[in-house]
Amino acid sequence: MKFREFKTSSGKKVLSGKDAGSNEEIIKQVQDNEIVLHTASPGSPFVNIKSAKPTTSDIKEAALFCAKYSQAWKKVKVKKDIEIHVFKGKDVYKSKEMKLGTFGVKKHKKIIVKKEEIERLERKV
């Protein structure tokens, strides 16, 4: 499987990249009105909710998933809250000079995923 995948508690399918190549593939298949998430810092999976109408809870669950698999969480010794950017597929762009797995975003909203939420998720898995 080239993507990580899960279903939200309301049953929405969520896809996530595993590396730069799969992040490229995630973005290629995103529809304009679908939600995409990524950490504010580099080194994160792109996460796509496969629904034009995700709930606030769906977005929060996808943000938690994005934070858990980010370099901002996995590669630091002192764990902290993670800032997630939430945007629509239509706001993602790629220019020729951007390296594999890197994209620009025209506009986004921010969600802060609390350290305690990620730790709680890790204990469940």
Secondary structure by P-SEA (a helix, b strand, c coil): ccbbbbbcccbbbbbbbccaaaaaaaaaaccccbbbbbcccccccccccccccccaaaaaaaaaaaaaaccccccccbbbbbbbbbbccccccccccccccccccccbbbbbbbaaaaaaaaaac
